[in-house]
Amino acid sequence: MPDERYDDALIAQVAAALREPPAPMPAARARVMSAVRAAESPRRQGGLVRWLVRPRLVRVQPIGALAAAAIVIAVIAGRELRTAPTRAPAAVPAASAGAQRVQFVYVARRATSVALVGDFNAWNRDTTPLKPAAAGVWSVEVAIPPGRHEYAFIIDGRTWVSDPTAASAPADEFGSSNSVVLIGKGGS
């Protein structure tokens, strides 16, 4: 009968060898590392972008659609409310034919264009554009003949705004509210 101690020692030696992790083979390690380097993250491959733009079915309840529309309207209205004029027009006397030079100033931080319209320029939005004077401040100086004149500002070519720092005129036949400037006797 073989020696039992010899068998126990051999079993212990084999078990210890089996518990040890196998030493990696250089060729296998190189293949694994090249595969890891080749596998790029989803961001690098554009996978994240593809995931974001992938079409999805979205179900919206009518109340949710109304809430979303209300939020969009509130954002647009809030943008328009943030544009506010800084001061009333200041009249500067001009040398020609009784006309006075009037400086119009309007603050519209997010505007891309501001135009002055009035009875003195035939309400033409292209005749008197204001120029940016500082961050969000728009200004123009115009020669205006003596008399009472109505005017308003047009923001970004679409929003009609009266000058709240100036006298208001009654609403016109189009329902628009304008401002008033007086030039000459009794005016500014």
PEBEL-V808045 format. One record per residue. N is the residue number from 1. RES is the residue in one small letter. PSI is psi in radians with two decimals (NA if undefined). OMEGA is omega in degrees with one decimal (999 if undefined). Layout:
n=N res=RES psi=PSI omega=OMEGA
n=N res=RES psi=PSI omega=OMEGA
This chain:
n=1 res=m psi=2.34 omega=-178.1
n=2 res=p psi=2.82 omega=-177.4
n=3 res=d psi=2.18 omega=-178.2
n=4 res=e psi=-0.56 omega=178.5
n=5 res=r psi=-0.67 omega=179.4
n=6 res=y psi=-0.73 omega=178.7
n=7 res=d psi=-0.74 omega=179.2
n=8 res=d psi=-0.70 omega=179.1
n=9 res=a psi=-0.71 omega=179.0
n=10 res=l psi=-0.72 omega=179.2
n=11 res=i psi=-0.75 omega=179.0
n=12 res=a psi=-0.70 omega=179.0
n=13 res=q psi=-0.73 omega=178.8
n=14 res=v psi=-0.74 omega=179.6
n=15 res=a psi=-0.72 omega=178.3
n=16 res=a psi=-0.70 omega=179.6
n=17 res=a psi=-0.61 omega=180.0
n=18 res=l psi=-0.48 omega=178.2
n=19 res=r psi=-0.46 omega=179.8
n=20 res=e psi=2.37 omega=175.4
n=21 res=p psi=2.54 omega=-178.2
n=22 res=p psi=2.53 omega=176.6
n=23 res=a psi=2.28 omega=-178.3
n=24 res=p psi=2.55 omega=177.4
n=25 res=m psi=2.37 omega=-177.0
n=26 res=p psi=-0.69 omega=-178.2
n=27 res=a psi=-0.71 omega=-179.9
n=28 res=a psi=-0.74 omega=178.8
n=29 res=r psi=-0.75 omega=-180.0
n=30 res=a psi=-0.72 omega=179.0
n=31 res=r psi=-0.75 omega=-179.4
n=32 res=v psi=-0.80 omega=-177.9
n=33 res=m psi=-0.65 omega=178.0
n=34 res=s psi=-0.61 omega=177.0
n=35 res=a psi=-0.65 omega=178.0
n=36 res=v psi=-0.78 omega=179.5
n=37 res=r psi=-0.61 omega=-178.3
n=38 res=a psi=-0.51 omega=180.0
n=39 res=a psi=1.88 omega=-179.9
n=40 res=e psi=2.80 omega=176.9
n=41 res=s psi=2.78 omega=179.8
n=42 res=p psi=-0.57 omega=-179.3
n=43 res=r psi=-0.74 omega=-178.7
n=44 res=r psi=-0.58 omega=-179.4
n=45 res=q psi=-0.07 omega=-177.0
n=46 res=g psi=0.16 omega=-179.6
n=47 res=g psi=-0.64 omega=178.7
n=48 res=l psi=-0.75 omega=179.1
n=49 res=v psi=-0.78 omega=178.3
n=50 res=r psi=-0.69 omega=179.0
n=51 res=w psi=-0.71 omega=-178.2
n=52 res=l psi=-0.63 omega=-175.9
n=53 res=v psi=0.02 omega=179.0
n=54 res=r psi=2.32 omega=179.4
n=55 res=p psi=2.44 omega=178.7
n=56 res=r psi=2.66 omega=175.2
n=57 res=l psi=2.10 omega=179.1
n=58 res=v psi=2.18 omega=178.1
n=59 res=r psi=2.23 omega=-178.8
n=60 res=v psi=2.25 omega=175.4
n=61 res=q psi=2.67 omega=179.5
n=62 res=p psi=-0.65 omega=-179.9
n=63 res=i psi=-0.60 omega=177.2
n=64 res=g psi=-0.71 omega=177.9
n=65 res=a psi=-0.71 omega=177.4
n=66 res=l psi=-0.70 omega=178.6
n=67 res=a psi=-0.74 omega=178.8
n=68 res=a psi=-0.73 omega=178.0
n=69 res=a psi=-0.69 omega=178.8
n=70 res=a psi=-0.67 omega=178.6
n=71 res=i psi=-0.77 omega=179.1
n=72 res=v psi=-0.77 omega=179.2
n=73 res=i psi=-0.71 omega=179.5
n=74 res=a psi=-0.68 omega=179.1
n=75 res=v psi=-0.77 omega=180.0
n=76 res=i psi=-0.78 omega=179.5
n=77 res=a psi=-0.69 omega=178.5
n=78 res=g psi=-0.63 omega=177.9
n=79 res=r psi=-0.72 omega=179.8
n=80 res=e psi=-0.59 omega=-179.3
n=81 res=l psi=-0.43 omega=-179.1
n=82 res=r psi=-0.23 omega=178.2
n=83 res=t psi=2.06 omega=-176.7
n=84 res=a psi=2.42 omega=178.6
n=85 res=p psi=2.71 omega=-177.5
n=86 res=t psi=-0.67 omega=-177.7
n=87 res=r psi=2.88 omega=179.8
n=88 res=a psi=2.76 omega=178.8
n=89 res=p psi=2.46 omega=177.9
n=90 res=a psi=2.26 omega=-178.2
n=91 res=a psi=2.36 omega=176.0
n=92 res=v psi=2.13 omega=-176.9
n=93 res=p psi=2.42 omega=176.3
n=94 res=a psi=2.79 omega=-174.5
n=95 res=a psi=-0.29 omega=-170.3
n=96 res=s psi=2.24 omega=167.1
n=97 res=a psi=0.67 omega=175.3
n=98 res=g psi=-0.06 omega=178.7
n=99 res=a psi=2.63 omega=176.6
n=100 res=q psi=2.53 omega=175.3
n=101 res=r psi=2.21 omega=-179.5
n=102 res=v psi=2.27 omega=177.0
n=103 res=q psi=2.16 omega=177.3
n=104 res=f psi=2.31 omega=-179.1
n=105 res=v psi=2.40 omega=178.5
n=106 res=y psi=2.43 omega=177.2
n=107 res=v psi=2.09 omega=176.9
n=108 res=a psi=1.60 omega=-172.1
n=109 res=r psi=-0.63 omega=-175.4
n=110 res=r psi=0.13 omega=-178.2
n=111 res=a psi=2.59 omega=173.5
n=112 res=t psi=-0.31 omega=175.1
n=113 res=s psi=2.60 omega=175.5
n=114 res=v psi=2.33 omega=179.7
n=115 res=a psi=2.60 omega=176.6
n=116 res=l psi=2.23 omega=175.7
n=117 res=v psi=2.56 omega=178.6
n=118 res=g psi=3.07 omega=179.6
n=119 res=d psi=-0.31 omega=178.9
n=120 res=f psi=-0.21 omega=174.2
n=121 res=n psi=0.45 omega=177.2
n=122 res=a psi=0.51 omega=178.0
n=123 res=w psi=0.53 omega=-178.1
n=124 res=n psi=2.03 omega=-177.1
n=125 res=r psi=-0.28 omega=-179.4
n=126 res=d psi=-0.23 omega=-174.3
n=127 res=t psi=-0.70 omega=-171.0
n=128 res=t psi=1.35 omega=175.5
n=129 res=p psi=2.51 omega=173.9
n=130 res=l psi=2.64 omega=180.0
n=131 res=k psi=2.52 omega=177.8
n=132 res=p psi=2.21 omega=-178.6
n=133 res=a psi=-0.56 omega=177.9
n=134 res=a psi=-3.05 omega=-178.1
n=135 res=a psi=1.84 omega=177.6
n=136 res=g psi=0.02 omega=-179.8
n=137 res=v psi=2.25 omega=-178.6
n=138 res=w psi=2.50 omega=-175.1
n=139 res=s psi=2.63 omega=173.3
n=140 res=v psi=2.60 omega=176.8
n=141 res=e psi=2.29 omega=-173.2
n=142 res=v psi=2.42 omega=172.5
n=143 res=a psi=2.15 omega=-176.6
n=144 res=i psi=2.33 omega=179.1
n=145 res=p psi=2.81 omega=-180.0
n=146 res=p psi=2.59 omega=177.2
n=147 res=g psi=-3.06 omega=177.9
n=148 res=r psi=2.22 omega=-176.6
n=149 res=h psi=2.43 omega=174.9
n=150 res=e psi=2.57 omega=-179.9
n=151 res=y psi=2.96 omega=176.1
n=152 res=a psi=2.99 omega=175.9
n=153 res=f psi=2.57 omega=173.8
n=154 res=i psi=2.07 omega=-177.4
n=155 res=i psi=2.24 omega=178.2
n=156 res=d psi=0.54 omega=175.3
n=157 res=g psi=0.10 omega=-175.5
n=158 res=r psi=-0.43 omega=-174.3
n=159 res=t psi=2.05 omega=-178.8
n=160 res=w psi=2.14 omega=-175.5
n=161 res=v psi=2.27 omega=174.1
n=162 res=s psi=2.91 omega=-179.9
n=163 res=d psi=1.81 omega=-175.2
n=164 res=p psi=-0.19 omega=177.8
n=165 res=t psi=-0.05 omega=179.4
n=166 res=a psi=2.94 omega=177.3
n=167 res=a psi=2.52 omega=-179.5
n=168 res=s psi=2.50 omega=173.8
n=169 res=a psi=2.71 omega=174.3
n=170 res=p psi=2.66 omega=179.5
n=171 res=a psi=2.43 omega=-179.2
n=172 res=d psi=-3.08 omega=-177.0
n=173 res=e psi=-0.25 omega=178.0
n=174 res=f psi=-0.01 omega=-179.6
n=175 res=g psi=0.14 omega=-179.4
n=176 res=s psi=2.54 omega=176.4
n=177 res=s psi=2.26 omega=-178.8
n=178 res=n psi=2.97 omega=174.7
n=179 res=s psi=2.88 omega=-176.6
n=180 res=v psi=2.42 omega=170.6
n=181 res=v psi=2.34 omega=179.0
n=182 res=l psi=2.26 omega=-178.4
n=183 res=i psi=2.36 omega=176.9
n=184 res=g psi=-2.61 omega=-178.0
n=185 res=k psi=2.21 omega=178.7
n=186 res=g psi=-0.11 omega=179.6
n=187 res=g psi=-2.89 omega=-177.4
n=188 res=s psi=NA omega=999
